[in-house]
């Protein structure tokens, strides 16, 4: 899977792809309220997908651990991941395991090459330097969100680059608002 559509929520019931879907929520709330708004939307969207009552869905967000979802009467633990940018938030749900999602606003970052070297590694840094100058901000945002999504899926925190700890693939997100890029990572796909 090379790309995945983000379903705007509330809206059309998301279609599962390999047991995964991503919703996007427009929000004008401050971060704590936006977090709750996104979790409420996640419960509603998952309830619509599974055909259960939203009150049967619990999102456990234990500090230091990836969030996970429990559905009353269902033994499995469903993976979920969240990301926020000003005015927009995403939730990714994986019925079969862990998942990570990240997005960011494409912007010129003065020292992107230092950040890429320190956190994304020499291969990504070289690829970014080889990109046309007009595309470097977008390519950096793509590389960064792919990396962050992979870290979330692996349950890791951001740290400086280490050999063997870079994502091999990521699923690009389609349907994001203008200026945003994002990626999805899921267990078994990276």
Secondary structure as a PSIPRED ss2 file (coil, helix, strand):
# PSIPRED VFORMAT (PSIPRED V4.0)

   1 X C   1.000  0.000  0.000
   2 X C   1.000  0.000  0.000
   3 X E   0.000  0.000  1.000
   4 X E   0.000  0.000  1.000
   5 X E   0.000  0.000  1.000
   6 X E   0.000  0.000  1.000
   7 X E   0.000  0.000  1.000
   8 X E   0.000  0.000  1.000
   9 X C   1.000  0.000  0.000
  10 X C   1.000  0.000  0.000
  11 X C   1.000  0.000  0.000
  12 X C   1.000  0.000  0.000
  13 X C   1.000  0.000  0.000
  14 X C   1.000  0.000  0.000
  15 X C   1.000  0.000  0.000
  16 X C   1.000  0.000  0.000
  17 X E   0.000  0.000  1.000
  18 X C   1.000  0.000  0.000
  19 X C   1.000  0.000  0.000
  20 X E   0.000  0.000  1.000
  21 X E   0.000  0.000  1.000
  22 X E   0.000  0.000  1.000
  23 X E   0.000  0.000  1.000
  24 X E   0.000  0.000  1.000
  25 X E   0.000  0.000  1.000
  26 X E   0.000  0.000  1.000
  27 X C   1.000  0.000  0.000
  28 X C   1.000  0.000  0.000
  29 X C   1.000  0.000  0.000
  30 X C   1.000  0.000  0.000
  31 X H   0.000  1.000  0.000
  32 X H   0.000  1.000  0.000
  33 X H   0.000  1.000  0.000
  34 X H   0.000  1.000  0.000
  35 X H   0.000  1.000  0.000
  36 X H   0.000  1.000  0.000
  37 X H   0.000  1.000  0.000
  38 X H   0.000  1.000  0.000
  39 X H   0.000  1.000  0.000
  40 X H   0.000  1.000  0.000
  41 X H   0.000  1.000  0.000
  42 X H   0.000  1.000  0.000
  43 X H   0.000  1.000  0.000
  44 X H   0.000  1.000  0.000
  45 X H   0.000  1.000  0.000
  46 X H   0.000  1.000  0.000
  47 X H   0.000  1.000  0.000
  48 X H   0.000  1.000  0.000
  49 X H   0.000  1.000  0.000
  50 X H   0.000  1.000  0.000
  51 X C   1.000  0.000  0.000
  52 X C   1.000  0.000  0.000
  53 X C   1.000  0.000  0.000
  54 X H   0.000  1.000  0.000
  55 X H   0.000  1.000  0.000
  56 X H   0.000  1.000  0.000
  57 X E   0.000  0.000  1.000
  58 X E   0.000  0.000  1.000
  59 X E   0.000  0.000  1.000
  60 X E   0.000  0.000  1.000
  61 X C   1.000  0.000  0.000
  62 X C   1.000  0.000  0.000
  63 X C   1.000  0.000  0.000
  64 X C   1.000  0.000  0.000
  65 X C   1.000  0.000  0.000
  66 X C   1.000  0.000  0.000
  67 X C   1.000  0.000  0.000
  68 X E   0.000  0.000  1.000
  69 X E   0.000  0.000  1.000
  70 X E   0.000  0.000  1.000
  71 X E   0.000  0.000  1.000
  72 X C   1.000  0.000  0.000
  73 X C   1.000  0.000  0.000
  74 X C   1.000  0.000  0.000
  75 X C   1.000  0.000  0.000
  76 X C   1.000  0.000  0.000
  77 X C   1.000  0.000  0.000
  78 X E   0.000  0.000  1.000
  79 X E   0.000  0.000  1.000
  80 X E   0.000  0.000  1.000
  81 X E   0.000  0.000  1.000
  82 X E   0.000  0.000  1.000
  83 X E   0.000  0.000  1.000
  84 X E   0.000  0.000  1.000
  85 X E   0.000  0.000  1.000
  86 X C   1.000  0.000  0.000
  87 X C   1.000  0.000  0.000
  88 X E   0.000  0.000  1.000
  89 X E   0.000  0.000  1.000
  90 X E   0.000  0.000  1.000
  91 X E   0.000  0.000  1.000
  92 X E   0.000  0.000  1.000
  93 X E   0.000  0.000  1.000
  94 X E   0.000  0.000  1.000
  95 X C   1.000  0.000  0.000
  96 X C   1.000  0.000  0.000
  97 X C   1.000  0.000  0.000
  98 X C   1.000  0.000  0.000
  99 X E   0.000  0.000  1.000
 100 X E   0.000  0.000  1.000
 101 X E   0.000  0.000  1.000
 102 X E   0.000  0.000  1.000
 103 X E   0.000  0.000  1.000
 104 X E   0.000  0.000  1.000
 105 X E   0.000  0.000  1.000
 106 X C   1.000  0.000  0.000
 107 X C   1.000  0.000  0.000
 108 X C   1.000  0.000  0.000
 109 X C   1.000  0.000  0.000
 110 X C   1.000  0.000  0.000
 111 X C   1.000  0.000  0.000
 112 X H   0.000  1.000  0.000
 113 X H   0.000  1.000  0.000
 114 X H   0.000  1.000  0.000
 115 X H   0.000  1.000  0.000
 116 X H   0.000  1.000  0.000
 117 X H   0.000  1.000  0.000
 118 X H   0.000  1.000  0.000
 119 X H   0.000  1.000  0.000
 120 X H   0.000  1.000  0.000
 121 X C   1.000  0.000  0.000
 122 X H   0.000  1.000  0.000
 123 X H   0.000  1.000  0.000
 124 X H   0.000  1.000  0.000
 125 X H   0.000  1.000  0.000
 126 X H   0.000  1.000  0.000
 127 X H   0.000  1.000  0.000
 128 X H   0.000  1.000  0.000
 129 X H   0.000  1.000  0.000
 130 X H   0.000  1.000  0.000
 131 X C   1.000  0.000  0.000
 132 X C   1.000  0.000  0.000
 133 X H   0.000  1.000  0.000
 134 X H   0.000  1.000  0.000
 135 X H   0.000  1.000  0.000
 136 X H   0.000  1.000  0.000
 137 X H   0.000  1.000  0.000
 138 X H   0.000  1.000  0.000
 139 X H   0.000  1.000  0.000
 140 X H   0.000  1.000  0.000
 141 X H   0.000  1.000  0.000
 142 X H   0.000  1.000  0.000
 143 X H   0.000  1.000  0.000
 144 X H   0.000  1.000  0.000
 145 X H   0.000  1.000  0.000
 146 X H   0.000  1.000  0.000
 147 X H   0.000  1.000  0.000
 148 X H   0.000  1.000  0.000
 149 X H   0.000  1.000  0.000
 150 X H   0.000  1.000  0.000
 151 X H   0.000  1.000  0.000
 152 X H   0.000  1.000  0.000
 153 X H   0.000  1.000  0.000
 154 X H   0.000  1.000  0.000
 155 X C   1.000  0.000  0.000
 156 X C   1.000  0.000  0.000
 157 X C   1.000  0.000  0.000
 158 X C   1.000  0.000  0.000
 159 X C   1.000  0.000  0.000
 160 X C   1.000  0.000  0.000
 161 X C   1.000  0.000  0.000
 162 X C   1.000  0.000  0.000
 163 X C   1.000  0.000  0.000
 164 X C   1.000  0.000  0.000
 165 X C   1.000  0.000  0.000
 166 X C   1.000  0.000  0.000
 167 X C   1.000  0.000  0.000
 168 X C   1.000  0.000  0.000
 169 X C   1.000  0.000  0.000
 170 X C   1.000  0.000  0.000
 171 X E   0.000  0.000  1.000
 172 X E   0.000  0.000  1.000
 173 X E   0.000  0.000  1.000
 174 X E   0.000  0.000  1.000
 175 X C   1.000  0.000  0.000
 176 X C   1.000  0.000  0.000
 177 X C   1.000  0.000  0.000
 178 X C   1.000  0.000  0.000
 179 X C   1.000  0.000  0.000
 180 X E   0.000  0.000  1.000
 181 X E   0.000  0.000  1.000
 182 X E   0.000  0.000  1.000
 183 X E   0.000  0.000  1.000
 184 X E   0.000  0.000  1.000
 185 X E   0.000  0.000  1.000
 186 X E   0.000  0.000  1.000
 187 X C   1.000  0.000  0.000
 188 X C   1.000  0.000  0.000
 189 X C   1.000  0.000  0.000
 190 X C   1.000  0.000  0.000
